Amino acid sequence: KLMKEVSEYGAMPTWQRAKRGYYKQLLEEAGFVDVQERDYSEHVRPILRLFWLLSAIPYYFIVLFHLEKYFVNAIGGARGYYAQKYWRYVAISAKKPIIGGDNSTKS
């Protein structure tokens, strides 16, 4: 339910299709090389807990008055703390392949 609401209200449709390796596969299919995925989830969790503590009281009022679609970030952050096993915070880097010997890159 959380992912559906965030996708619908927050205009983030990739939440529903982005599984592990999704973005890496997209980059490789597009021709990028040396694709690396780094998981920073453990470093983000403490700040997410702080965000949840700050948003706990407003969160309950937002839910009580059915205002979720107007406060997507607050709802996503608060519920994200509860749903930690369903998400990861990753950084993905890749390089465009070099073609020829003149350091020109593929367009």
C-alpha positions as CSV (number, residue, x, y, z in Angstrom):
1,K,0.0,0.0,0.0
2,L,2.8,2.4,0.9
3,M,4.6,2.0,-2.4
4,K,1.4,2.4,-4.3
5,E,0.5,5.7,-2.5
6,V,4.0,7.1,-3.0
7,S,4.0,6.1,-6.6
8,E,0.6,7.6,-7.2
9,Y,0.8,10.8,-5.1
10,G,4.5,11.4,-5.5
11,A,4.8,10.8,-9.2
12,M,7.4,8.1,-8.7
13,P,6.2,5.1,-10.8
14,T,9.5,3.3,-10.8
15,W,9.0,2.3,-7.2
16,Q,6.7,-0.5,-8.4
17,R,9.0,-1.9,-11.0
18,A,12.5,-1.2,-9.6
19,K,13.7,-4.4,-8.2
20,R,17.3,-5.3,-7.2
21,G,19.6,-4.7,-10.2
22,Y,16.9,-2.8,-12.2
23,Y,18.9,0.3,-12.8
24,K,22.2,-1.6,-13.3
25,Q,20.5,-3.6,-16.0
26,L,19.1,-0.4,-17.7
27,L,22.5,1.2,-17.8
28,E,24.2,-1.9,-19.2
29,E,21.5,-2.3,-21.8
30,A,22.1,1.4,-22.8
31,G,25.8,0.5,-23.4
32,F,27.4,1.8,-20.2
33,V,30.4,-0.1,-18.8
34,D,31.9,-0.5,-15.3
35,V,28.4,-0.2,-13.7
36,Q,28.8,-0.1,-9.9
37,E,26.0,-0.2,-7.3
38,R,26.8,0.9,-3.7
39,D,24.3,0.3,-0.9
40,Y,24.3,3.1,1.6
41,S,21.1,2.0,3.4
42,E,22.8,1.5,6.8
43,H,24.2,5.0,6.7
44,V,20.8,6.5,5.9
45,R,18.7,4.6,8.6
46,P,19.8,6.8,11.5
47,I,18.7,10.0,9.8
48,L,15.4,8.2,8.7
49,R,14.8,7.4,12.4
50,L,15.3,11.1,13.3
51,F,13.0,12.1,10.5
52,W,10.4,9.7,11.8
53,L,10.7,11.1,15.3
54,L,10.1,14.6,14.0
55,S,7.2,13.6,11.8
56,A,5.5,11.1,14.2
57,I,2.9,13.5,15.6
58,P,2.1,15.3,12.3
59,Y,1.9,11.9,10.6
60,Y,-0.9,10.7,12.8
61,F,-2.9,13.9,12.1
62,I,-2.3,13.6,8.4
63,V,-3.6,10.0,8.4
64,L,-6.5,10.8,10.7
65,F,-7.8,13.5,8.3
66,H,-6.9,11.5,5.2
67,L,-4.5,14.1,3.8
68,E,-1.8,11.6,2.6
69,K,-1.9,12.8,-1.0
70,Y,-1.0,16.4,0.1
71,F,1.9,15.3,2.4
72,V,3.6,12.6,0.3
73,N,7.1,13.4,1.6
74,A,6.1,13.3,5.3
75,I,4.1,10.1,4.7
76,G,6.9,8.5,2.7
77,G,9.5,9.3,5.3
78,A,7.4,8.2,8.3
79,R,6.2,5.0,6.7
80,G,9.7,4.4,5.2
81,Y,11.0,3.9,8.7
82,Y,8.4,1.1,9.3
83,A,9.1,-0.5,5.9
84,Q,12.9,-0.6,6.1
85,K,13.1,-4.2,4.9
86,Y,11.5,-3.2,1.6
87,W,13.8,-0.4,0.4
88,R,17.5,0.3,-0.2
89,Y,19.4,3.6,-0.6
90,V,21.8,3.0,-3.4
91,A,24.3,5.0,-5.5
92,I,24.9,3.9,-9.0
93,S,27.8,5.0,-11.2
94,A,28.8,4.0,-14.7
95,K,31.0,5.0,-17.5
96,K,30.4,5.6,-21.2
97,P,32.5,3.3,-23.3
98,I,35.4,4.8,-25.1
99,I,35.5,4.1,-28.8
100,G,38.6,4.4,-31.0
101,G,41.9,5.6,-29.6
102,D,41.3,9.3,-29.5
103,N,39.4,9.4,-26.2
104,S,36.2,10.2,-27.9
105,T,33.1,8.8,-26.3
106,K,30.1,7.0,-27.8
107,S,27.2,9.4,-28.5
